Amino acid sequence: MAKALALLSGGLDSTLAIRVIQQQGIEVIALNFVTVFCRCTSHGSCKLEAVKVSEKFGIPIKVINTTERFLELVKKPKFGYGKNMNPCIDCRINIFRIAGEYMREIGADFIITGEVLGQRPMSQRKEAMKIIDKEANLTGLVLRPLCAKHMEPTIPEKLGIVDRKRLLQIRGRSRKNQIQLADVFQIKDYPCSAGGCLLTDPEFAHRMRDLVNTCDANVNDVNLLKVGRHFRLDPQTKVIVGRNEEDNTRLDSLSKEGDILLTLVDMPGPLTLVRGEITEEKIQTAAQITARYGKSQVLPSVKVSVKQVGNNAAERIIEITPMSQEEADKLILKKSQISNVSGETSKVTELDIG
């Protein structure tokens, strides 16, 4: 029996692609990818949806976290970025290379995806698809069942493994055809269509651009971008202030040796994390910011606890005056302060998420 390796996100398109191929009596094995940039990574729902589909269709699935490998691509993509910080073509090449290795390992004949020609402006153009397949050493081995009739026949089609007449010719951004096909296959409760990558979000992308421009970012740094209000004291030092209890807990869990953690003394307020080249002057500034976003903002002076992570030094208390909102607004990480990769400066003004 012929065997296909399916790139399964758990969304409707990849689910339909699997069903189309299964209808031809071809065995399907699924492969799912997750990264720190998935909107749903923190809740595991990307993986969960893919696992649901694999269980429903009775197919095995392997889940791979490609964060480390993908993060390096984000820093310097060969084929550049999309509208924001999304290196879509490099991302697909990375995924396809890994999929190609796994395809050969399990003895599959070809790869299938749920891609639709013209659905995404950067990576789902015919020319881009050809580049991706070639760079991944998979020319002729990637079948896109939903739009196959708009593409050149693949190797499995030429060999008669797949009947091209039973493939589809969907194209464009409309979801009408996919929804109708889901009804035919009696596929229900599928996730709504939405961009699953944080790098396509303008606000997150600007935080990511700032991070890439100021340090050798790692996974912990990226996870911090998802939490709190971000302030840039200088190119070497950032301050992140929790907006609620959930943020405070997350900041505490992401803190690492050398970071400074600040909290208000004897009153509710945010947890603040300071990372980078830290001086006493910067700690004083971070403490003023902390007081500004707590219940203490109207008080003439506030006591703030200062503790270095991983240091045996005892906690110390400093007394400061809360920063004014006007002063805080000057330090909050703004799009206008962040140069993009080409060196141009964005004219959009506000980055604060929340």
C-alpha positions in Angstrom: 0.0 0.0 0.0 1.2 3.5 -0.8 2.1 5.7 2.1 1.8 9.5 2.5 3.2 11.7 5.3 0.8 14.5 6.1 1.8 17.8 7.6 -1.1 18.2 10.0 -1.7 21.4 11.9 -5.1 20.4 13.1 -6.9 23.0 11.1 -9.5 22.4 8.5 -7.3 22.5 5.4 -4.8 19.9 6.5 -7.6 17.8 7.8 -9.4 17.9 4.4 -6.1 17.1 2.6 -5.7 13.9 4.6 -9.3 12.9 3.9 -8.9 13.4 0.2 -5.9 11.1 0.1 -7.4 8.5 2.4 -10.3 8.3 -0.1 -7.9 6.9 -2.6 -6.9 4.0 -0.3 -3.5 5.5 0.6 -2.1 5.0 4.1 -1.5 8.3 5.9 0.9 9.1 8.8 0.8 12.6 10.3 3.5 15.0 11.4 2.7 18.1 13.6 5.1 21.0 14.3 5.0 23.4 17.2 7.2 26.4 18.1 7.3 29.1 20.7 5.7 31.4 18.1 2.4 29.4 17.9 -0.4 31.4 19.4 -1.6 28.3 21.1 1.7 26.9 22.3 1.2 27.9 26.0 -2.1 26.0 26.1 -1.0 23.1 23.8 -4.1 23.5 21.7 -2.2 23.3 18.3 -0.9 19.9 19.3 -4.3 18.9 20.8 -6.2 19.6 17.6 -3.8 17.7 15.5 -4.0 14.7 17.9 -7.8 14.9 17.7 -7.7 14.6 14.0 -5.2 11.8 14.0 -7.4 9.8 16.5 -10.6 10.5 14.5 -9.0 9.3 11.2 -7.1 6.4 12.9 -3.7 7.5 11.9 -0.4 7.7 13.9 1.1 11.1 14.6 4.5 12.5 15.6 4.8 15.9 17.2 8.0 17.8 16.8 9.0 21.1 18.6 11.2 23.0 16.1 11.6 26.2 18.2 15.4 26.2 18.5 15.9 25.6 14.8 13.2 28.1 13.8 14.4 30.9 16.1 17.7 31.0 14.2 15.7 31.5 11.0 13.8 34.4 12.5 17.0 36.2 13.3 18.2 36.2 9.7 15.9 34.5 7.1 17.4 33.8 3.7 14.2 34.8 1.9 13.2 37.7 4.1 10.1 38.6 6.1 6.5 39.0 5.3 4.5 42.1 6.4 5.8 41.8 9.9 8.5 39.5 11.3 7.2 36.3 9.7 9.9 34.5 7.6 7.2 32.3 6.0 9.3 30.9 3.1 12.2 30.0 5.4 9.8 28.5 7.9 8.2 26.2 5.3 11.6 25.2 4.0 12.6 24.3 7.5 9.5 22.3 8.1 9.7 20.5 4.8 13.3 19.5 5.3 12.5 17.9 8.6 9.4 16.3 7.0 11.6 15.0 4.2 13.9 13.3 6.6 11.0 11.7 8.4 9.3 10.7 5.2 12.4 8.7 4.2 12.8 7.3 7.7 9.3 5.8 7.7 9.4 4.8 4.0 6.6 7.1 2.9 6.2 7.8 -0.8 5.4 11.5 -0.7 4.2 14.4 1.5 0.8 16.0 1.6 -0.1 19.4 2.9 -3.3 21.5 3.3 -1.9 24.4 1.4 -4.2 26.3 -1.0 -2.7 28.3 -3.9 -3.2 32.0 -3.2 -4.4 31.6 0.4 -1.4 33.2 2.0 0.4 36.0 0.2 4.0 35.1 0.9 4.4 31.3 1.0 1.4 30.0 -0.9 2.2 31.5 -4.3 3.1 29.0 -7.1 6.6 30.3 -7.4 7.2 30.3 -3.7 6.0 26.7 -3.4 8.5 25.7 -6.1 11.3 27.4 -4.2 10.3 25.8 -0.9 10.1 22.3 -2.5 13.5 22.7 -4.2 15.3 24.1 -1.2 13.9 21.2 0.9 15.1 18.7 -1.7 11.5 17.6 -2.2 10.7 18.7 -5.8 7.9 16.6 -7.1 7.3 14.9 -3.7 5.0 17.5 -2.1 1.3 17.0 -3.1 -1.2 19.7 -2.2 -4.5 17.8 -2.7 -6.8 20.9 -2.3 -5.2 22.9 -5.1 -3.4 20.1 -7.0 -5.1 20.8 -10.4 -3.6 24.3 -10.4 -0.1 22.8 -9.9 2.1 20.7 -12.1 1.6 16.9 -11.6 3.8 15.5 -8.8 5.7 12.3 -8.8 3.0 10.2 -7.1 0.5 11.4 -9.7 2.8 10.6 -12.6 3.4 7.1 -11.2 -0.3 6.5 -10.8 -0.1 6.2 -7.0 -2.5 9.1 -6.8 -5.4 9.7 -9.2 -5.1 13.3 -10.2 -8.7 13.3 -11.4 -9.9 12.9 -7.8 -7.8 15.9 -6.5 -9.2 19.4 -6.2 -8.7 22.9 -7.7 -9.3 25.3 -4.8 -7.5 28.6 -4.8 -7.7 32.0 -3.1 -8.6 33.1 0.4 -12.3 32.3 0.5 -13.1 29.3 2.8 -16.4 28.5 1.0 -15.1 25.4 -0.8 -13.4 24.0 2.2 -16.5 24.4 4.4 -18.6 22.7 1.7 -16.1 19.8 1.5 -16.1 19.5 5.3 -19.9 19.0 5.1 -19.4 16.2 2.5 -16.8 14.5 4.6 -18.9 15.1 7.8 -16.1 16.9 9.5 -17.4 19.0 12.3 -16.0 21.1 15.2 -12.9 22.2 13.3 -11.0 25.3 14.5 -11.9 28.7 13.0 -9.4 29.9 10.4 -7.0 32.4 11.9 -3.3 33.2 11.7 -1.6 30.8 14.1 1.8 32.5 14.2 2.6 35.3 16.6 5.2 36.7 14.1 2.4 37.9 11.9 0.9 40.0 14.7 2.2 43.6 14.3 2.5 44.2 18.1 4.4 41.0 18.9 6.5 41.4 15.7 7.7 44.8 16.9 8.7 43.3 20.3 10.5 40.5 18.4 12.3 43.0 16.2 13.5 45.0 19.2 14.7 41.7 20.8 16.6 40.6 17.7 18.2 44.0 17.3 19.4 44.2 20.9 20.6 40.7 21.9 21.2 37.1 20.9 17.7 36.0 21.6 16.9 32.6 23.1 13.6 30.8 23.8 13.3 32.3 27.3 13.6 35.8 25.8 10.9 35.1 23.3 8.5 33.8 25.9 9.0 37.0 27.9 7.7 38.9 24.9 4.2 37.4 25.5 4.0 38.7 29.0 3.4 42.1 30.6 4.2 45.7 29.7 7.7 46.2 28.2 10.0 49.2 28.8 13.3 49.8 27.2 15.7 51.7 29.4 18.6 51.5 26.9 19.7 49.1 24.2 21.1 46.8 26.9 18.3 46.8 29.5 14.6 45.9 29.5 12.0 46.2 32.2 8.9 44.0 32.1 6.0 44.8 34.4 3.2 42.3 35.1 -0.4 43.4 34.3 -2.2 40.9 36.5 -1.6 37.9 38.7 -1.2 35.6 35.7 1.5 37.8 34.3 3.3 38.0 37.7 3.3 34.2 38.0 4.6 33.8 34.4 7.4 36.5 34.9 8.5 34.7 38.1 8.7 31.4 36.2 10.7 32.9 33.3 13.2 34.8 35.5 16.7 33.5 35.3 20.0 34.0 37.1 21.1 37.6 37.1 17.6 39.1 36.6 16.3 41.5 39.1 12.7 41.1 40.5 10.9 43.9 42.2 7.6 44.0 44.1 5.8 46.5 46.2 6.1 46.1 50.0 2.9 45.6 52.0 0.5 46.4 49.2 -0.8 44.7 46.0 1.0 45.5 42.7 2.9 44.0 39.8 6.0 41.8 39.7 8.7 43.6 37.7 11.6 41.8 35.9 14.7 43.7 34.9 17.1 42.0 32.4 20.3 43.1 30.8 23.1 45.4 32.0 21.8 46.4 35.4 23.0 49.4 37.5 21.7 50.9 40.7 20.3 53.8 38.7 18.3 51.4 36.4 17.0 49.5 39.5 15.7 52.8 40.9 14.0 53.6 37.6 12.5 50.1 37.4 11.2 50.5 41.0 9.6 53.8 40.1 7.9 52.1 37.1 6.7 49.3 39.4 5.1 51.8 41.8 3.4 53.6 38.9 1.5 50.4 38.0 0.5 49.4 41.5 -2.0 50.7 44.0 0.8 52.9 45.2 0.8 55.3 42.3 -1.0 58.1 44.2 1.4 57.9 47.2 4.3 60.4 47.7 6.7 57.5 48.4 6.7 53.7 48.2 8.8 50.9 49.5 9.9 48.4 46.8 11.5 45.0 47.4 14.6 44.3 45.2 16.0 40.8 44.8 18.5 39.3 42.4 17.6 35.9 41.0 20.1 33.2 41.7 22.1 35.4 44.0 22.6 34.6 47.7 22.4 38.3 48.6 19.5 39.1 50.8 16.4 40.9 49.7 16.7 44.7 50.2 14.1 47.4 50.4 14.4 50.8 48.7 12.1 53.8 49.0 11.1 55.8 45.8 8.6 58.1 44.3 6.2 56.5 41.8 6.9 57.5 38.2 4.4 59.7 36.5 2.4 58.2 33.6 4.0 60.8 31.3 7.5 59.6 32.2 6.5 55.9 31.9 5.1 56.6 28.4 8.5 57.8 27.3 10.1 54.5 28.3 7.5 52.0 27.2 8.6 50.1 24.2 7.1 51.8 21.2 7.1 50.9 17.5 8.6 54.3 16.7 11.7 53.4 18.7 12.3 50.1 17.0 14.3 50.0 13.8 13.4 47.2 11.4 15.9 44.8 9.8 16.6 47.1 6.8 17.4 50.0 9.2 14.3 51.9 8.6 12.3 53.2 11.5 8.6 52.4 11.9 6.2 55.4 12.0 3.6 53.6 14.1 3.7 54.9 17.6 2.4 52.4 20.2 3.5 48.9 21.1 2.2 48.4 24.6 0.1 45.2 24.6 -2.4 45.8 27.3 
